[in-house]
Amino acid sequence: MQGEFYKSRKKRVLAGVLAGLASKFHYNVSLLRVLFVVFCFTNPFISLLLYTILASILPFKEDKEQEKMDPSHGLKEAERPKESSWFW
């Protein structure tokens, strides 16, 4: 996940966009949030529009990690290995 942008579920406050960006660029999350609030006061329309677009486009980091670990990701339902019917 070197070149990918993502959101984070672990440190999120609203949608996790700032937490994901802070994790990607190795910044402090609190510092990034303060800078975003200052940016919101100087350019409210642009900052909220940008945050909304990023929140709707970016995937969650945990989902991307799950896709990498799941060997049957991307397979159709008929192609997935069948699970055993044993219940114990």
Order of alpha helices (4+ residues) and beta strands (2+ residues): alpha-alpha-alpha-alpha
